[in-house]
Amino acid sequence: MNQECPMTVVRTARLELVPITLSLVEAVMADRCEDVEAIAGARFPGKWPGRALIERAFSASVERIRADPTLRLWGDRLMIATGAGGERIIVGSVVFHGAPDDDGVVEIAYGVEPSSQGLGYGVEATCAMVEWALEQPGVRAVTASTFPWHTSSVKIIRHAGMVHCGWREHDLLGDLEVFERRRIEAPIFVGASTRDAVVRAVSR
C-alpha cells in the first residue's frame, strides 16, 4: 500500500513537526550542515548525523530512500523547538518505517538530540504523530517496538496510548517489546425511523 502523505507541518504546544524531505536527507548525507539548516529553517545542535544514522533511523538504505522517497519518508518529521531568544532549533525527529503496509499498519520511532533530552519533547512529538497517523486514510494501527529495559522509551510509547501486543526477536540485544494503538472506528447509529421499521418487520 504505497500512499501519498500530506506534507503538512504538525504543531504542538512547543514544537513544529516539519516534514523530512529527500533534499534534506541528501544534504545530511553530504555533510552540508548549512543546507540542512536552510531547508529546515532551524539550527542543528550537537553531533552531526551521518549515513549510518540515517539508515538506522529510516530502517532503509539511502539508495532505497532515493528510489521511493514517498514510501520511505512517509510521515517523517523533524522536531523543531523555539529557544528563549526566538531561535528555531532541531531537537529530534519522529519517523515511520515506511508507508502503511497492506494491513494498514505503520511503525513509529523517535529520537531526541542529547542536549534536549529530559524536556518531554519525545512524548509531545510522538503523541502528536500517532494521532496524526491514525487520521490518515488506510491506517488502521500504529506500532512501536523497544527493549523492556529502555524505560524512557516505554514511557513515551505508553503516553501515546499504545499497549503491549507481543514480542519481536533482536539478533544481538534480546527481545523487543511491541506495542500498538488501533484506530477506533466510529459506531454506526441506526436512525429512529429505520429502527421502527425493523421492529415492525420482525413482529410480523
C-alpha positions in Angstrom: 0.0 0.0 0.0 2.0 2.9 -1.3 0.0 6.0 -0.2 0.8 9.7 -0.7 1.4 11.5 2.5 0.3 15.2 3.0 3.4 17.3 3.6 1.9 19.3 6.4 3.6 20.9 9.4 2.1 19.4 12.6 2.1 21.8 15.5 2.1 21.0 19.2 2.3 23.2 22.3 6.1 23.7 22.0 7.1 22.1 18.7 6.8 22.3 14.9 6.9 18.9 13.3 8.3 19.6 9.9 8.3 17.0 7.0 11.6 15.3 6.2 12.2 15.5 2.5 14.6 13.8 0.2 16.5 17.0 -0.3 17.0 17.2 3.5 18.2 13.6 3.6 20.6 14.2 0.7 22.0 17.3 2.5 22.6 15.3 5.7 24.3 12.6 3.7 26.7 15.1 2.0 27.5 16.7 5.4 26.1 20.0 4.2 25.0 21.5 7.5 24.2 24.9 6.1 21.9 23.4 3.5 20.1 21.3 6.1 19.5 24.3 8.3 18.3 26.3 5.3 15.9 23.6 4.3 14.6 23.1 7.8 14.7 26.8 8.7 16.3 25.8 12.0 19.7 25.3 13.6 21.1 21.8 14.1 22.7 21.4 17.5 25.1 18.8 18.8 26.6 15.9 17.0 26.1 15.9 13.2 24.3 12.8 11.9 25.8 10.7 9.1 24.9 8.0 6.7 24.8 5.2 9.3 22.4 7.2 11.5 20.1 7.9 8.5 19.9 4.2 7.6 19.3 3.2 11.2 16.6 5.9 11.7 14.7 5.2 8.5 15.2 1.4 8.6 16.3 1.6 4.9 19.4 2.2 2.9 19.9 5.6 1.4 19.5 4.1 -2.1 16.1 2.7 -1.2 15.1 6.1 0.2 16.2 7.7 -3.1 14.3 5.1 -5.2 11.0 5.8 -3.5 11.0 8.8 -1.1 7.2 8.9 -0.9 7.2 5.4 0.5 10.3 5.6 2.7 9.7 9.1 4.1 6.0 8.7 4.8 5.0 10.8 7.8 8.6 11.5 8.9 9.1 14.8 10.8 11.8 16.9 12.4 11.1 18.2 15.8 11.8 21.9 15.9 11.6 24.0 19.1 12.0 27.7 19.6 14.7 28.8 22.1 14.4 31.6 24.6 15.9 34.0 22.1 13.5 33.1 19.4 16.0 30.8 17.5 14.5 27.7 15.9 16.4 24.5 16.9 16.2 21.0 15.6 15.8 18.9 18.7 14.9 15.4 17.3 12.8 13.5 14.9 9.8 11.2 14.6 9.9 8.7 11.8 7.7 5.9 10.4 9.3 2.8 8.9 7.6 3.5 5.6 4.0 3.9 4.4 1.2 1.8 5.7 1.5 -1.9 4.8 -1.2 -4.0 3.2 -2.9 -4.4 6.7 -2.9 -0.6 7.3 -0.1 -0.8 9.9 2.7 1.8 10.3 5.6 1.6 12.8 6.8 4.7 14.6 10.2 5.5 16.1 11.6 8.7 17.6 14.8 10.2 18.8 15.8 13.4 20.7 19.1 15.1 20.4 21.2 14.6 23.6 21.2 18.2 24.8 17.4 18.4 24.5 16.6 15.1 26.3 14.6 15.1 29.5 12.3 18.0 28.5 9.3 16.0 27.3 9.9 16.6 23.6 9.8 12.9 22.7 6.4 12.4 24.4 4.9 15.6 22.9 6.0 14.8 19.3 5.3 11.1 19.4 1.8 11.6 20.8 1.0 14.1 18.1 2.3 11.9 15.3 0.4 8.8 16.5 -2.8 10.9 16.4 -1.9 12.2 13.0 -1.1 8.8 11.6 -4.4 7.3 12.8 -6.2 10.1 10.9 -4.6 9.2 7.6 -6.6 7.2 5.0 -5.8 3.5 5.1 -4.1 3.5 8.5 -5.6 1.0 11.0 -2.9 0.8 13.6 0.4 2.3 14.8 3.0 0.1 16.3 6.3 0.7 18.1 9.0 -1.6 19.5 11.6 -1.1 22.2 13.6 -3.0 24.8 11.7 -3.5 28.0 14.7 -2.1 30.0 14.5 1.2 28.0 12.2 2.8 30.5 12.2 6.3 28.9 11.1 4.8 25.5 8.4 2.6 27.1 7.1 5.8 28.9 6.8 7.6 25.6 5.0 4.7 23.9 2.5 4.4 26.8 1.9 8.1 26.8 0.9 7.8 23.2 -1.9 5.4 24.2 -0.1 2.3 22.9 -0.5 -1.1 24.6 1.6 -4.3 24.7 0.8 -6.6 21.9 3.7 -9.0 21.6 7.5 -9.5 21.2 10.0 -9.3 18.4 13.4 -11.0 18.4 16.5 -8.8 18.0 19.6 -10.5 16.5 22.0 -9.2 19.1 20.3 -7.5 22.1 17.4 -9.8 23.0 13.7 -9.5 22.7 11.9 -6.2 21.7 8.6 -5.5 23.3 6.0 -4.5 20.7 3.2 -2.0 21.4 0.3 -0.9 19.2 -2.6 1.5 19.1 -5.5 0.8 16.8 -7.9 3.2 15.2 -11.3 3.4 16.9 -13.9 3.1 14.3 -17.0 5.4 14.8 -20.1 3.4 15.7 -22.9 3.2 13.2 -26.1 4.5 14.7 -29.5 3.4 13.3 -32.0 6.2 12.9 -35.4 6.1 14.7 -37.4 5.5 11.5 -35.1 2.7 10.4 -35.2 1.1 13.9 -39.0 1.3 14.0 -39.2 -0.4 10.5 -37.0 -3.2 11.7 -39.2 -3.8 14.8 -42.4 -3.9 12.7 -40.8 -6.3 10.2 -39.7 -8.7 13.0 -43.0 -8.6 14.8 -45.0 -9.6 11.8 
